Amino acid sequence: MKIIILGAGRVGASVAESLVSERNDITVVDTDVVQLAQLQDKLDLRTVAGNGTHPPVLEQAGAADADMLIATAARDETNLVACHLAARQFNVPTRIARIRAPEFQDHPEITGDGGFYVDHLICPEQTVTDYIWKLIQFPEALQVLEFADGRAGLIAVRSYAGGPLVSRPIRDLRAAHPNIDMRVVAVFRNDRSIRPDGDTMIEPGDEVFLLAASEHIRTALSDLRRMDKPVRRVMIAGGGNIGLRLARALGTQYQVKVIEANRTRCNYLSTQLPSSTLILNGDSTDEDLLADEAVADMDLFVALTSDDENNIMSCMLAKRMGARRTIALINRQAYADLVEGNRIDIAIVPSQTTIGKLLAHVRRGDVVAVHSLRRGAAEALEAIAHGDPKSSKVVGRRIEQIDLPRGATIGAIVRSAEGGPLGPLRGRRDAPQFEVIMAHHDTVIRSEDHVIVFVENKRIIPKVEKLFEVGVGFF
């Protein structure tokens, strides 16, 4: 696929790195020649220096025969104008824009056909906020991911000594919960992948990925982790876009304190958040401030400033002073790998959290959801099976008959109980009935099934995608 990426910042570079590894033809456009040079030294791609809102620059980047434009520049207006030009002047089939202002999300008529001709809007700040919100709901988990519009969930959890099913074989999971179907799809031990089967022993410290219907997630967690008390008190360091969105999401259901260094921003936050939210003007690495505001009583301390070092230091300080759990937003992946699991419970890399939203539109076959796991090393994707046994490599076949590449595991299937497409779930009182089926060797895949696949090595993703492509004869 020929893809133009507008913007060589953190998000653009992360997208480029992910897509280049999958043998796409990538061109990156940016006005910063130094960033472009660094990217070209690191990756096998083409760069064009210039403003992506200028037609000659897009033409030089190959927009005339590009399959996709992904606009990830720092300014929303730049991304929207670039998508408009790509559609109207160069007829680029797919246009994706990264936006920050919630007003664009709230008014799709501005961005869609007739406006800026954007096919898909990606908002990294909202994606990160949703990610943290899930971790607040499930404080024991390292990751909580949704599939099939929330019908199924994949959780990553660190097993602990003394857990009911720790130091026991995986087959005991079914025996412990005979009426609940759940499946361990992957185990990572000392950063090495272990292909699980019924005899695999889950050891203390293992990173376990477990798939289940959403209503059974808490039961699955309780088998591997000591259940934490619900989160009630949250301290947020940083009142920027993500901090504001998270504080809004928490609302009045939680006791929320926000620390922001900029006084003008504090005044703005006070107009946007409930009166029950306490806004503090100060430095989140100030030990006296944290002590005065009872950080030791906090269930969760979340550092969301734009400074990696400040986020790391404030989380480490909060943890040492007694905060039960800490989450740090860290842009540099090397930093995140270094500090997570020590004084910082979870390190979130925004570019890796956002990448899944973009990859869902790049994948071949009808892939509707992609989640990056273990900071991009692995992936979980949701693909819809189409066709019939003649036109499809998966429909009408048992799992054991499908030519899955080594390292790929079909974990579950979400199926409409009425047959046909699954349809949306959220926001509908008349949502269609469904069933979540854990995949076993004799499970047969039907047309329109949502198939959840765990891929432990991204290099095999093209082979997985081909399995879900429908032969021309079907049409």
C-alpha positions as CSV (number, residue, x, y, z in Angstrom):
1,M,0.0,0.0,0.0
2,K,1.3,3.5,-0.9
3,I,0.8,5.8,2.1
4,I,1.7,9.4,2.7
5,I,2.2,10.5,6.3
6,L,2.0,14.2,7.0
7,G,4.0,15.1,10.1
8,A,7.3,13.6,11.4
9,G,6.5,14.2,15.1
10,R,6.1,11.4,17.7
11,V,2.8,10.1,16.3
12,G,3.8,10.4,12.6
13,A,7.2,8.7,13.3
14,S,5.5,5.9,15.3
15,V,3.0,5.3,12.5
16,A,5.7,5.3,9.9
17,E,7.8,2.8,11.9
18,S,4.9,0.4,12.3
19,L,3.8,0.6,8.7
20,V,7.3,0.4,7.2
21,S,7.8,-2.9,9.1
22,E,4.8,-4.3,7.2
23,R,6.3,-3.5,3.8
24,N,4.2,-0.5,2.8
25,D,5.5,2.2,0.6
26,I,5.8,5.2,3.0
27,T,6.5,8.8,2.2
28,V,6.7,11.3,5.2
29,V,6.1,15.0,4.6
30,D,7.2,17.7,7.1
31,T,8.7,21.2,7.2
32,D,11.4,20.1,9.7
33,V,14.3,18.7,7.6
34,V,16.2,17.6,10.7
35,Q,13.4,15.4,11.8
36,L,13.0,14.0,8.3
37,A,16.7,13.2,8.1
38,Q,16.7,11.4,11.4
39,L,13.6,9.4,10.3
40,Q,15.2,8.5,7.0
41,D,18.4,7.3,8.7
42,K,16.4,5.0,10.9
43,L,13.7,3.7,8.5
44,D,13.4,2.6,4.9
45,L,11.1,5.3,3.6
46,R,11.0,8.4,1.5
47,T,10.8,12.0,2.8
48,V,9.6,15.2,1.3
49,A,10.4,18.6,3.0
50,G,7.6,21.1,2.7
51,N,4.1,22.1,3.8
52,G,1.5,19.4,3.4
53,T,-1.2,21.9,2.7
54,H,0.5,23.0,-0.6
55,P,-0.5,21.1,-3.7
56,P,3.0,21.0,-5.2
57,V,4.3,19.3,-2.0
58,L,1.6,16.7,-2.0
59,E,2.2,16.1,-5.7
60,Q,5.9,15.6,-5.0
61,A,5.0,13.1,-2.3
62,G,3.1,11.0,-4.8
63,A,-0.5,11.9,-3.9
64,A,-1.6,11.3,-7.5
65,D,-1.3,7.5,-7.0
66,A,-1.4,7.2,-3.2
67,D,-3.8,4.8,-1.5
68,M,-4.0,6.7,1.8
69,L,-3.1,10.0,3.5
70,I,-2.5,10.0,7.2
71,A,-2.3,13.6,8.5
72,T,-0.7,13.8,11.9
73,A,0.7,17.3,11.9
74,A,0.6,19.3,15.2
75,R,-2.2,21.6,14.0
76,D,-5.7,20.4,13.4
77,E,-6.2,22.9,10.6
78,T,-3.2,21.6,8.7
79,N,-4.5,18.0,8.8
80,L,-8.0,19.0,7.7
81,V,-6.8,21.1,4.8
82,A,-4.4,18.4,3.7
83,C,-7.2,15.8,3.6
84,H,-9.4,18.2,1.6
85,L,-6.7,18.7,-1.0
86,A,-5.9,15.0,-1.1
87,A,-9.6,14.2,-1.8
88,R,-10.5,17.0,-4.2
89,Q,-7.3,17.5,-6.1
90,F,-5.6,14.1,-6.0
91,N,-8.5,11.7,-5.4
92,V,-6.7,9.8,-2.6
93,P,-9.1,7.0,-1.7
94,T,-8.6,7.1,2.1
95,R,-7.9,10.2,4.3
96,I,-7.2,10.0,8.0
97,A,-6.8,13.2,10.2
98,R,-5.4,13.5,13.7
99,I,-7.3,16.2,15.6
100,R,-7.2,17.6,19.1
101,A,-10.1,20.0,19.3
102,P,-13.2,18.2,20.6
103,E,-15.4,20.5,18.5
104,F,-14.4,18.7,15.3
105,Q,-15.5,15.4,16.9
106,D,-18.8,16.9,17.9
107,H,-19.6,18.2,14.4
108,P,-18.9,15.5,11.9
109,E,-20.6,17.5,9.1
110,I,-17.6,19.8,9.2
111,T,-15.0,17.1,8.6
112,G,-16.9,14.7,6.3
113,D,-17.9,14.8,2.6
114,G,-18.9,18.3,1.7
115,G,-16.5,19.7,4.4
116,F,-12.9,18.6,4.7
117,Y,-13.5,15.1,3.2
118,V,-12.0,13.2,6.1
119,D,-12.8,9.6,6.2
120,H,-11.6,8.9,9.7
121,L,-10.8,11.2,12.7
122,I,-8.2,10.1,15.2
123,C,-7.9,11.9,18.5
124,P,-4.9,10.7,20.5
125,E,-5.9,12.6,23.6
126,Q,-9.3,11.0,23.7
127,T,-7.8,7.5,23.0
128,V,-5.3,7.9,25.9
129,T,-8.1,9.2,28.2
130,D,-10.3,6.1,27.3
131,Y,-7.3,3.9,28.0
132,I,-6.7,5.3,31.4
133,W,-10.4,5.2,32.2
134,K,-10.4,1.5,31.6
135,L,-7.4,1.1,34.0
136,I,-9.3,3.0,36.6
137,Q,-12.3,0.6,36.3
138,F,-10.0,-2.4,36.5
139,P,-7.1,-1.3,38.7
140,E,-5.5,-4.8,38.8
141,A,-4.9,-4.9,35.0
142,L,-1.9,-3.7,32.9
143,Q,-4.1,-3.3,29.8
144,V,-7.9,-3.6,29.2
145,L,-8.9,-3.8,25.6
146,E,-12.4,-4.1,24.0
147,F,-13.6,-5.9,20.9
148,A,-16.9,-6.2,19.1
149,D,-18.2,-2.8,20.4
150,G,-17.5,-3.9,24.0
151,R,-18.9,-7.4,23.9
152,A,-15.5,-9.1,24.6
153,G,-12.5,-8.0,26.4
154,L,-8.8,-8.8,26.5
155,I,-6.9,-8.1,29.7
156,A,-3.2,-8.2,30.5
157,V,-2.4,-8.9,34.1
158,R,0.7,-9.7,36.2
159,S,0.1,-12.8,38.1
160,Y,1.0,-12.9,41.8
161,A,2.1,-15.6,44.2
162,G,-1.0,-16.9,46.0
163,G,-3.5,-16.2,43.2
164,P,-6.1,-19.0,43.0
165,L,-4.8,-20.2,39.7
166,V,-1.2,-19.2,39.9
167,S,1.3,-22.1,40.0
168,R,-1.4,-24.3,38.5
169,P,-2.0,-25.5,35.0
170,I,-4.2,-23.4,32.7
171,R,-6.7,-26.3,32.3
172,D,-7.7,-25.6,36.0
173,L,-9.2,-22.3,34.8
174,R,-12.2,-24.1,33.2
175,A,-12.6,-26.5,36.2
176,A,-12.7,-23.5,38.5
177,H,-15.4,-21.8,36.5
178,P,-17.4,-24.4,34.6
179,N,-20.2,-22.0,33.6
180,I,-17.8,-19.2,32.3
181,D,-15.9,-19.5,29.1
182,M,-12.5,-17.7,29.1
183,R,-9.2,-18.3,27.5
184,V,-5.5,-17.6,28.1
185,V,-4.2,-16.5,24.7
186,A,-0.6,-15.6,25.6
187,V,1.8,-15.7,28.4
188,F,5.0,-13.7,28.6
189,R,7.7,-14.7,31.1
190,N,10.9,-12.7,31.4
191,D,9.8,-10.9,28.2
192,R,9.7,-14.2,26.3
193,S,6.5,-15.5,24.8
194,I,5.2,-18.9,25.9
195,R,2.6,-20.6,23.8
196,P,0.0,-21.7,26.3
197,D,-1.8,-25.0,26.4
198,G,-3.7,-26.9,29.0
199,D,-0.5,-28.1,30.7
200,T,1.1,-24.6,30.9
201,M,1.8,-23.5,34.5
202,I,1.2,-19.8,35.2
203,E,4.0,-18.7,37.5
204,P,4.2,-15.6,39.7
205,G,5.3,-12.6,37.7
206,D,4.0,-13.8,34.4
207,E,2.3,-11.3,32.1
208,V,-0.9,-13.1,31.2
209,F,-3.3,-12.1,28.4
210,L,-6.8,-13.5,29.0
211,L,-9.8,-13.2,26.8
212,A,-13.4,-13.4,28.0
213,A,-16.9,-11.9,27.5
214,S,-16.8,-8.4,29.0
215,E,-19.1,-9.4,31.9
216,H,-16.6,-12.1,33.0
217,I,-13.5,-9.9,33.1
218,R,-13.6,-9.3,36.9
219,T,-13.9,-13.1,37.5
220,A,-10.9,-13.7,35.3
221,L,-8.8,-11.0,37.1
222,S,-9.6,-12.5,40.5
223,D,-8.0,-15.8,39.5
224,L,-4.6,-14.2,38.8
225,R,-4.5,-11.1,41.0
226,R,-5.4,-10.0,44.4
227,M,-8.5,-7.8,43.9
228,D,-7.7,-4.2,44.7
229,K,-10.1,-1.8,46.4
230,P,-12.1,0.3,43.9
231,V,-10.5,3.6,42.9
232,R,-12.2,6.6,44.6
233,R,-9.5,9.2,45.1
234,V,-7.5,10.4,42.1
235,M,-4.7,13.0,41.8
236,I,-3.9,14.2,38.3
237,A,-0.6,15.9,37.6
238,G,-1.0,18.1,34.5
239,G,-4.1,20.0,33.4
240,G,-3.5,19.8,29.7
241,N,-5.8,18.3,27.1
242,I,-5.5,14.8,28.5
243,G,-5.7,15.9,32.1
244,L,-8.8,17.9,31.4
245,R,-10.5,15.1,29.5
246,L,-9.7,12.6,32.3
247,A,-11.0,15.0,35.0
248,R,-14.2,15.5,33.0
249,A,-14.6,11.8,32.6
250,L,-14.2,11.2,36.3
251,G,-16.7,13.9,37.1
252,T,-18.3,13.9,40.5
253,Q,-18.2,10.2,41.0
254,Y,-14.6,10.4,42.2
255,Q,-12.6,12.7,44.5
256,V,-10.4,14.4,42.0
257,K,-7.4,16.8,42.5
258,V,-5.6,18.4,39.5
259,I,-2.1,19.9,39.9
260,E,-1.3,22.4,37.1
261,A,1.8,24.7,37.0
262,N,0.3,27.4,34.8
263,R,-2.0,29.8,36.7
264,T,-3.8,30.9,33.6
265,R,-4.5,27.3,32.7
266,C,-5.8,26.7,36.3
267,N,-8.3,29.5,35.8
268,Y,-9.5,27.9,32.6
269,L,-9.8,24.5,34.2
270,S,-11.9,26.0,37.0
271,T,-14.5,27.0,34.3
272,Q,-14.5,23.5,32.7
273,L,-14.6,21.1,35.6
274,P,-17.2,20.4,38.4
275,S,-16.9,22.5,41.5
276,S,-16.1,19.3,43.4
277,T,-12.8,19.0,41.5
278,L,-9.9,20.7,43.4
279,I,-7.5,22.6,41.1
280,L,-4.1,23.3,42.5
281,N,-1.6,25.7,41.1
282,G,1.9,24.2,41.7
283,D,4.6,21.8,40.8
284,S,3.7,18.1,40.8
285,T,7.3,17.2,41.9
286,D,7.1,19.4,45.0
287,E,7.2,17.0,47.9
288,D,5.7,19.6,50.3
289,L,2.7,20.1,48.0
290,L,2.0,16.4,47.6
291,A,2.3,15.9,51.4
292,D,-0.1,18.9,52.1
293,E,-2.6,17.4,49.6
294,A,-2.5,14.0,51.2
295,V,-1.0,12.1,48.3
296,A,-0.6,9.1,50.6
297,D,-4.4,8.7,50.7
298,M,-4.7,8.6,46.9
299,D,-5.9,5.4,45.2
300,L,-4.3,6.6,42.0
301,F,-1.8,9.2,41.0
302,V,-1.7,9.9,37.2
303,A,1.1,12.1,35.7
304,L,0.0,13.6,32.4
305,T,2.2,16.6,31.8
306,S,4.1,17.1,28.5
307,D,7.5,16.5,30.3
308,D,8.6,12.8,30.5
309,E,11.0,13.5,33.3
310,N,8.5,15.4,35.4
311,N,6.0,12.6,35.0
312,I,8.5,9.9,36.0
313,M,9.8,11.9,39.0
314,S,6.3,12.9,40.3
315,C,5.0,9.3,40.0
316,M,8.1,7.9,41.8
317,L,7.7,10.5,44.5
318,A,4.0,9.9,44.9
319,K,4.6,6.1,45.2
320,R,7.3,6.6,47.8
321,M,4.9,8.9,49.8
322,G,2.2,6.2,49.8
323,A,0.0,6.6,46.7
324,R,-1.5,3.1,46.1
325,R,-1.0,3.1,42.3
326,T,0.7,5.3,39.8
327,I,0.4,5.8,36.0
328,A,2.8,7.9,34.0
329,L,2.4,9.3,30.5
330,I,5.9,8.8,28.8
331,N,6.5,9.7,25.2
332,R,9.9,8.0,24.9
333,Q,9.4,4.3,24.7
334,A,12.9,3.6,26.1
335,Y,12.0,5.5,29.3
336,A,8.7,3.6,29.6
337,D,10.4,0.2,29.3
338,L,13.0,1.3,31.9
339,V,10.6,2.5,34.7
340,E,7.5,0.4,34.4
341,G,7.0,-2.1,37.2
342,N,9.3,-0.4,39.6
343,R,8.0,2.7,41.4
344,I,5.7,3.3,38.4
345,D,2.9,0.7,38.0
346,I,2.0,1.5,34.4
347,A,3.8,3.6,31.8
348,I,1.6,4.7,28.9
349,V,3.3,5.6,25.6
350,P,0.7,7.8,23.7
351,S,1.9,6.9,20.2
352,Q,1.5,3.2,20.9
353,T,-1.9,3.7,22.4
354,T,-3.0,5.6,19.4
355,I,-1.5,3.4,16.7
356,G,-4.2,0.8,16.9
357,K,-6.8,3.3,15.8
358,L,-4.8,4.0,12.7
359,L,-3.9,0.4,11.9
360,A,-7.5,-0.6,11.8
361,H,-7.9,1.5,8.7
362,V,-4.6,0.2,7.1
363,R,-5.1,-3.6,7.6
364,R,-6.2,-5.6,4.6
365,G,-9.4,-7.7,4.9
366,D,-12.3,-6.4,7.0
367,V,-10.3,-5.5,10.2
368,V,-12.4,-3.4,12.5
369,A,-10.2,-3.1,15.6
370,V,-6.5,-3.3,16.2
371,H,-4.8,-3.0,19.6
372,S,-1.1,-2.6,20.1
373,L,0.3,-4.9,22.9
374,R,3.5,-4.8,24.9
375,R,4.5,-1.4,23.3
376,G,4.0,-2.6,19.7
377,A,5.7,-5.9,20.0
378,A,2.5,-7.8,19.7
379,E,-1.0,-7.1,18.4
380,A,-4.6,-8.2,18.9
381,L,-7.0,-7.6,16.0
382,E,-10.6,-8.1,15.3
383,A,-11.5,-9.2,11.8
384,I,-14.9,-10.0,10.3
385,A,-15.2,-13.2,8.3
386,H,-17.0,-12.8,5.0
387,G,-17.9,-15.1,2.1
388,D,-18.4,-18.8,1.9
389,P,-16.2,-21.9,2.0
390,K,-15.3,-21.4,-1.6
391,S,-14.3,-17.7,-1.4
392,S,-12.9,-17.6,2.1
393,K,-9.9,-19.3,3.8
394,V,-11.7,-19.3,7.2
395,V,-15.5,-19.5,6.7
396,G,-16.9,-22.9,7.1
397,R,-13.7,-24.3,8.6
398,R,-12.8,-25.6,12.0
399,I,-10.0,-23.7,13.8
400,E,-7.7,-26.7,13.4
401,Q,-8.2,-26.5,9.6
402,I,-7.2,-22.9,9.2
403,D,-3.6,-22.3,8.0
404,L,-2.7,-19.9,10.8
405,P,1.0,-18.8,10.8
406,R,3.0,-19.8,13.9
407,G,2.6,-17.1,16.5
408,A,-1.0,-16.3,15.7
409,T,-3.9,-17.6,17.9
410,I,-7.6,-17.3,17.3
411,G,-8.8,-16.5,20.8
412,A,-12.6,-16.0,20.5
413,I,-15.5,-15.4,18.1
414,V,-18.3,-12.9,18.7
415,R,-21.4,-14.0,16.7
416,S,-24.9,-12.6,16.2
417,A,-27.5,-15.0,17.7
418,E,-29.8,-14.0,14.8
419,G,-27.2,-14.6,12.1
420,G,-25.9,-11.9,9.8
421,P,-23.9,-8.8,10.8
422,L,-23.4,-8.2,14.5
423,G,-24.4,-4.5,14.5
424,P,-23.6,-1.8,17.1
425,L,-24.2,-2.4,20.8
426,R,-23.7,0.9,22.6
427,G,-26.5,3.4,22.6
428,R,-29.1,0.9,21.4
429,R,-31.9,-0.6,23.4
430,D,-32.7,-3.0,20.6
431,A,-29.1,-4.2,20.1
432,P,-29.1,-7.7,18.6
433,Q,-28.4,-10.7,20.8
434,F,-25.0,-12.1,20.6
435,E,-22.7,-14.8,22.0
436,V,-19.0,-14.8,22.8
437,I,-17.5,-18.2,21.9
438,M,-14.0,-19.1,23.1
439,A,-12.2,-20.7,20.2
440,H,-11.3,-24.4,20.4
441,H,-9.8,-26.7,17.8
442,D,-13.2,-27.8,16.5
443,T,-15.0,-24.4,16.6
444,V,-16.3,-23.6,13.1
445,I,-16.2,-20.0,11.8
446,R,-19.3,-18.7,10.1
447,S,-19.7,-15.8,7.7
448,E,-20.1,-12.4,9.6
449,D,-18.4,-13.8,12.7
450,H,-16.1,-11.3,14.5
451,V,-12.9,-13.2,15.0
452,I,-10.4,-12.0,17.6
453,V,-6.8,-12.9,16.8
454,F,-3.7,-12.6,19.0
455,V,-0.5,-12.1,17.1
456,E,2.7,-12.4,19.2
457,N,5.0,-11.2,16.4
458,K,4.0,-8.3,14.0
459,R,6.0,-9.7,11.1
460,I,3.3,-12.4,10.5
461,I,0.4,-9.9,10.4
462,P,0.3,-9.8,6.5
463,K,-0.3,-13.6,6.5
464,V,-3.1,-13.2,9.0
465,E,-4.7,-10.5,6.9
466,K,-4.7,-12.6,3.8
467,L,-6.7,-15.3,5.6
468,F,-9.6,-12.8,5.9
469,E,-9.5,-11.5,2.4
470,V,-12.4,-12.7,0.2
471,G,-11.8,-14.2,-3.2
472,V,-13.0,-12.2,-6.2
473,G,-15.5,-14.9,-7.1
474,F,-17.6,-14.1,-4.0
475,F,-18.6,-10.7,-5.5
